[in-house]
Amino acid sequence: MRTQVPTSPHQQRLLGAAVLWLFAGSALLLSTLVPAHTALLGWTPAFWLLAAPLVVLLVLEPALPRQLLALRRPRRPVMCGAIWH
């Protein structure tokens, strides 16, 4: 297993800004204050409010999806001792 490299305060601020950007964009799209698709702009609002911050998050923390999936994966109890034949 690879050891975690300590992140700099600058990278942590960028990560926080990207998460805030993603949450604010999600709130805007879910509250329908900003439509996801318009005739004039196409899918540009959805890209800048959702896809762009996700790309920034993946660039800053490439292992983040794997870590989130590991949290969701149910842990199986380890059966020690009794083996049924």
N, CA and C atoms as a LAMMPS dump frame, in Angstrom:
ITEM: TIMESTEP
0
ITEM: NUMBER OF ATOMS
255
ITEM: BOX BOUNDS ff ff ff
-5.0000000000000000e+02 5.0000000000000000e+02
-5.0000000000000000e+02 5.0000000000000000e+02
-5.0000000000000000e+02 5.0000000000000000e+02
ITEM: ATOMS id mol type element x y z
1 1 1 N 0.841 -1.176 0
2 1 2 C 0 0 0
3 1 3 C 0.882 1.233 0
4 2 1 N 0.486 2.2 -0.762
5 2 2 C 1.246 3.434 -0.883
6 2 3 C 0.949 4.352 0.297
7 3 1 N 1.977 5.036 0.781
8 3 2 C 1.755 5.977 1.884
9 3 3 C 1.165 7.264 1.328
10 4 1 N 0.355 7.907 2.116
11 4 2 C -0.283 9.149 1.72
12 4 3 C 0.724 10.289 1.791
13 5 1 N 0.813 11.044 0.734
14 5 2 C 1.669 12.22 0.712
15 5 3 C 0.884 13.364 1.341
16 6 1 N 1.465 14.039 2.337
17 6 2 C 0.722 15.142 2.949
18 6 3 C 0.444 16.234 1.921
19 7 1 N -0.784 16.696 1.905
20 7 2 C -1.167 17.727 0.949
21 7 3 C -0.827 19.1 1.51
22 8 1 N -0.518 19.992 0.611
23 8 2 C -0.171 21.349 1.03
24 8 3 C -1.44 22.12 1.379
25 9 1 N -1.315 23.178 2.162
26 9 2 C -2.497 23.99 2.484
27 9 3 C -3.137 24.59 1.228
28 10 1 N -2.311 24.906 0.237
29 10 2 C -2.849 25.448 -1.02
30 10 3 C -3.734 24.41 -1.718
31 11 1 N -3.276 23.165 -1.762
32 11 2 C -4.073 22.11 -2.396
33 11 3 C -5.353 21.842 -1.61
34 12 1 N -5.292 21.914 -0.296
35 12 2 C -6.492 21.723 0.517
36 12 3 C -7.501 22.841 0.269
37 13 1 N -7.019 24.072 0.108
38 13 2 C -7.94 25.182 -0.2
39 13 3 C -8.574 24.987 -1.576
40 14 1 N -7.779 24.535 -2.555
41 14 2 C -8.341 24.264 -3.881
42 14 3 C -9.384 23.157 -3.824
43 15 1 N -9.101 22.125 -3.054
44 15 2 C -10.045 21.024 -2.896
45 15 3 C -11.332 21.511 -2.237
46 16 1 N -11.219 22.333 -1.21
47 16 2 C -12.398 22.898 -0.549
48 16 3 C -13.204 23.784 -1.48
49 17 1 N -12.506 24.578 -2.286
50 17 2 C -13.197 25.442 -3.244
51 17 3 C -13.93 24.617 -4.297
52 18 1 N -13.318 23.533 -4.75
53 18 2 C -13.964 22.682 -5.751
54 18 3 C -15.205 21.993 -5.169
55 19 1 N -15.115 21.551 -3.923
56 19 2 C -16.279 20.918 -3.277
57 19 3 C -17.393 21.942 -3.088
58 20 1 N -17.042 23.145 -2.661
59 20 2 C -18.043 24.202 -2.497
60 20 3 C -18.678 24.558 -3.838
61 21 1 N -17.879 24.643 -4.876
62 21 2 C -18.351 24.923 -6.233
63 21 3 C -19.322 23.834 -6.69
64 22 1 N -18.983 22.574 -6.409
65 22 2 C -19.855 21.46 -6.796
66 22 3 C -21.179 21.508 -6.033
67 23 1 N -21.134 21.751 -4.737
68 23 2 C -22.368 21.819 -3.946
69 23 3 C -23.237 22.999 -4.352
70 24 1 N -22.614 24.154 -4.578
71 24 2 C -23.392 25.328 -4.987
72 24 3 C -24.007 25.115 -6.369
73 25 1 N -23.253 24.54 -7.292
74 25 2 C -23.789 24.256 -8.622
75 25 3 C -24.913 23.243 -8.581
76 26 1 N -24.759 22.225 -7.746
77 26 2 C -25.833 21.235 -7.595
78 26 3 C -27.089 21.876 -7.029
79 27 1 N -26.916 22.742 -6.034
80 27 2 C -28.074 23.415 -5.439
81 27 3 C -28.77 24.307 -6.462
82 28 1 N -27.98 25.015 -7.274
83 28 2 C -28.58 25.873 -8.298
84 28 3 C -29.354 25.051 -9.332
85 29 1 N -28.782 23.942 -9.757
86 29 2 C -29.469 23.127 -10.761
87 29 3 C -30.698 22.427 -10.178
88 30 1 N -30.592 21.962 -8.938
89 30 2 C -31.741 21.277 -8.325
90 30 3 C -32.866 22.238 -7.979
91 31 1 N -32.523 23.475 -7.64
92 31 2 C -33.562 24.445 -7.301
93 31 3 C -34.152 25.106 -8.545
94 32 1 N -33.659 24.756 -9.701
95 32 2 C -34.075 25.253 -11.019
96 32 3 C -33.915 26.766 -11.159
97 33 1 N -33.017 27.361 -10.375
98 33 2 C -32.7 28.766 -10.593
99 33 3 C -31.916 28.928 -11.892
100 34 1 N -31.137 27.91 -12.205
101 34 2 C -30.381 27.894 -13.456
102 34 3 C -30.767 26.612 -14.188
103 35 1 N -31.289 26.712 -15.403
104 35 2 C -31.647 25.496 -16.127
105 35 3 C -30.4 24.74 -16.582
106 36 1 N -30.497 23.417 -16.657
107 36 2 C -29.362 22.602 -17.08
108 36 3 C -29.085 22.773 -18.563
109 37 1 N -30.121 23.046 -19.361
110 37 2 C -29.973 23.197 -20.807
111 37 3 C -30.801 24.387 -21.263
112 38 1 N -30.205 25.253 -22.06
113 38 2 C -30.942 26.381 -22.62
114 38 3 C -30.734 26.387 -24.131
115 39 1 N -31.631 27.059 -24.832
116 39 2 C -31.518 27.134 -26.294
117 39 3 C -30.306 27.961 -26.698
118 40 1 N -29.979 28.98 -25.932
119 40 2 C -28.858 29.847 -26.265
120 40 3 C -27.505 29.228 -25.901
121 41 1 N -27.421 28.655 -24.699
122 41 2 C -26.135 28.159 -24.198
123 41 3 C -25.949 26.657 -24.334
124 42 1 N -26.995 25.917 -24.616
125 42 2 C -26.882 24.457 -24.695
126 42 3 C -26.665 23.869 -23.311
127 43 1 N -25.713 22.942 -23.218
128 43 2 C -25.429 22.28 -21.947
129 43 3 C -24.345 22.997 -21.148
130 44 1 N -23.987 24.205 -21.515
131 44 2 C -22.915 24.935 -20.843
132 44 3 C -23.177 25.142 -19.342
133 45 1 N -24.397 25.529 -18.908
134 45 2 C -24.596 25.691 -17.455
135 45 3 C -24.357 24.391 -16.675
136 46 1 N -24.83 23.278 -17.192
137 46 2 C -24.615 22.006 -16.488
138 46 3 C -23.134 21.654 -16.436
139 47 1 N -22.413 21.943 -17.527
140 47 2 C -20.976 21.656 -17.531
141 47 3 C -20.255 22.479 -16.469
142 48 1 N -20.489 23.79 -16.45
143 48 2 C -19.748 24.644 -15.528
144 48 3 C -20.189 24.482 -14.082
145 49 1 N -21.403 23.989 -13.851
146 49 2 C -21.87 23.829 -12.475
147 49 3 C -21.632 22.425 -11.918
148 50 1 N -21.505 21.416 -12.781
149 50 2 C -21.303 20.048 -12.291
150 50 3 C -20.034 19.391 -12.823
151 51 1 N -19.868 19.372 -14.128
152 51 2 C -18.752 18.625 -14.712
153 51 3 C -17.4 19.271 -14.416
154 52 1 N -17.308 20.58 -14.519
155 52 2 C -16.026 21.251 -14.278
156 52 3 C -15.519 21.048 -12.848
157 53 1 N -16.36 21.217 -11.807
158 53 2 C -15.824 20.959 -10.46
159 53 3 C -15.486 19.488 -10.232
160 54 1 N -16.215 18.572 -10.888
161 54 2 C -15.859 17.157 -10.764
162 54 3 C -14.497 16.878 -11.384
163 55 1 N -14.207 17.505 -12.507
164 55 2 C -12.895 17.339 -13.136
165 55 3 C -11.801 17.895 -12.224
166 56 1 N -12.043 19.044 -11.623
167 56 2 C -11.061 19.634 -10.708
168 56 3 C -10.833 18.71 -9.514
169 57 1 N -11.906 18.143 -8.958
170 57 2 C -11.763 17.214 -7.835
171 57 3 C -10.961 15.985 -8.227
172 58 1 N -11.218 15.447 -9.417
173 58 2 C -10.491 14.256 -9.851
174 58 3 C -9.027 14.55 -10.148
175 59 1 N -8.722 15.752 -10.584
176 59 2 C -7.325 16.119 -10.811
177 59 3 C -6.597 16.287 -9.474
178 60 1 N -7.262 16.899 -8.501
179 60 2 C -6.623 17.12 -7.206
180 60 3 C -6.521 15.838 -6.384
181 61 1 N -7.54 14.998 -6.448
182 61 2 C -7.577 13.76 -5.676
183 61 3 C -7.958 12.601 -6.596
184 62 1 N -7.006 12.022 -7.327
185 62 2 C -7.351 10.957 -8.271
186 62 3 C -7.876 9.683 -7.604
187 63 1 N -7.542 9.444 -6.344
188 63 2 C -7.996 8.239 -5.657
189 63 3 C -9.347 8.419 -4.979
190 64 1 N -9.952 9.588 -5.096
191 64 2 C -11.209 9.862 -4.4
192 64 3 C -12.347 8.914 -4.785
193 65 1 N -12.579 8.614 -6.079
194 65 2 C -13.672 7.677 -6.395
195 65 3 C -13.467 6.295 -5.784
196 66 1 N -12.216 5.824 -5.779
197 66 2 C -11.94 4.509 -5.195
198 66 3 C -12.185 4.516 -3.69
199 67 1 N -11.828 5.613 -3.03
200 67 2 C -12.048 5.72 -1.589
201 67 3 C -13.54 5.771 -1.264
202 68 1 N -14.31 6.509 -2.074
203 68 2 C -15.757 6.586 -1.836
204 68 3 C -16.431 5.243 -2.074
205 69 1 N -15.995 4.515 -3.096
206 69 2 C -16.558 3.191 -3.336
207 69 3 C -16.194 2.217 -2.22
208 70 1 N -15.003 2.346 -1.657
209 70 2 C -14.605 1.484 -0.549
210 70 3 C -15.46 1.751 0.686
211 71 1 N -15.887 2.996 0.88
212 71 2 C -16.76 3.304 2.012
213 71 3 C -18.146 2.689 1.836
214 72 1 N -18.618 2.631 0.599
215 72 2 C -19.957 2.09 0.341
216 72 3 C -19.987 0.573 0.324
217 73 1 N -18.845 -0.062 0.04
218 73 2 C -18.802 -1.512 -0.069
219 73 3 C -19.057 -2.138 1.295
220 74 1 N -20.028 -3.037 1.377
221 74 2 C -20.293 -3.662 2.677
222 74 3 C -19.15 -4.596 3.065
223 75 1 N -18.832 -4.561 4.317
224 75 2 C -17.781 -5.433 4.835
225 75 3 C -18.389 -6.786 5.19
226 76 1 N -17.743 -7.842 4.735
227 76 2 C -18.213 -9.183 5.086
228 76 3 C -17.549 -9.616 6.379
229 77 1 N -18.32 -10.198 7.265
230 77 2 C -17.693 -10.685 8.495
231 77 3 C -16.776 -11.873 8.177
232 78 1 N -15.638 -11.887 8.812
233 78 2 C -14.675 -12.958 8.591
234 78 3 C -15.027 -14.104 9.526
235 79 1 N -15.224 -15.279 8.947
236 79 2 C -15.541 -16.462 9.742
237 79 3 C -14.241 -17.175 10.098
238 80 1 N -13.873 -17.095 11.332
239 80 2 C -12.658 -17.777 11.796
240 80 3 C -13.053 -18.971 12.631
241 81 1 N -12.312 -20.012 12.497
242 81 2 C -12.56 -21.152 13.376
243 81 3 C -13.344 -22.264 12.705
244 82 1 N -14.638 -22.156 12.657
245 82 2 C -15.487 -23.256 12.187
246 82 3 C -15.477 -23.348 10.677
247 83 1 N -15.126 -24.525 10.196
248 83 2 C -15.185 -24.799 8.764
249 83 3 C -16.088 -26 8.594
250 84 1 N -17.119 -25.818 7.799
251 84 2 C -18.095 -26.89 7.586
252 84 3 C -17.716 -27.656 6.332
253 85 1 N -17.713 -28.964 6.455
254 85 2 C -17.4 -29.833 5.31
255 85 3 C -18.64 -30.524 4.854
